[in-house]
């Protein structure tokens, strides 16, 4: 691939300058180098922890979000064009500050009065925020490629700076965070991942007060390791218990232990640390072979996963449960197996999702939960956006006050990538499943 002098200068210059730059320096560096490719008024917006708002990264003040006018400092995800670009993961153009949604504002055919472009900031399929770019309406294909390339590089720089930046953490929080939640968010992997065979998305609430829930996933060759954990309690002690369970799980699976052995090892660690039946964790540990679609799992006293197939059919994955980790009741641990079909979504969840009650005392319930996922799957939404709206629905149902942690981990198996390519070649009109 070749670059014209302007775009090449922009990307190479920003890459070199970004190596030793702090997060607070990125806005000025990005604006400076973008100008060489004809991109003006470039602004970086980061999504908050709950993906409700997009907050401007200014580089000023301890939160890196100070010094901006109120009109542009924060944009609603559900109320602006910038938010729509974030939700749908596509480039949109419109008026300053988000403006009204223009149904035709996408690609090179945008209206002549479009003054700002909104480009998603993605780390793989993890949605970090959006890049706001001032550019003329009817921008040509090269200009649009320049914006996308710039957004890709900015996302990589943000991810590079994020682990050691308190300014990043402050900017993406809209309220103070409890100590237990601080511990949990530091523990867990990103809420979104995808490759050609699998997409993973997770959600965790209440984001700023979560105590004992946790999720985990990791890849090793063709295998995706998955886990959901619900520790007894809703405090820092519950967080410590969940952290220890996740750490023990990772430690054993990285030594090649199978699911049964790993779950038994977690229990031994919990009993050694806390004593028998003092602190316990319900959990499901699963392995998905992304080449074959075979999923294996063990259930340690947790709610069974749900499979959604064809966007309309669902079933519970039943497997004889053993006792929760840490109780040492001597029940046998059984590994179960199932064959997924391409496009299947497997949903793991904690009881805080289904048992959330409204003001009248009515539970959100499993049927409502599954129906919500099915309806939004039928809408063609990617898994992360489905979960974002699900969590919003649960919170609205419960008046934004959850009494227990609510965690969802969703994995979608796309099938064998090579087989899909062959099918697409044979039937060009077919559409492969969307990633993430």
Order of alpha helices (4+ residues) and beta strands (2+ residues): alpha-alpha-beta-beta-alpha-beta-alpha-beta-beta-beta-alpha-alpha-alpha-beta-beta-beta-beta-alpha-alpha-beta-beta-beta-beta-beta-beta-alpha-alpha-alpha-beta-alpha
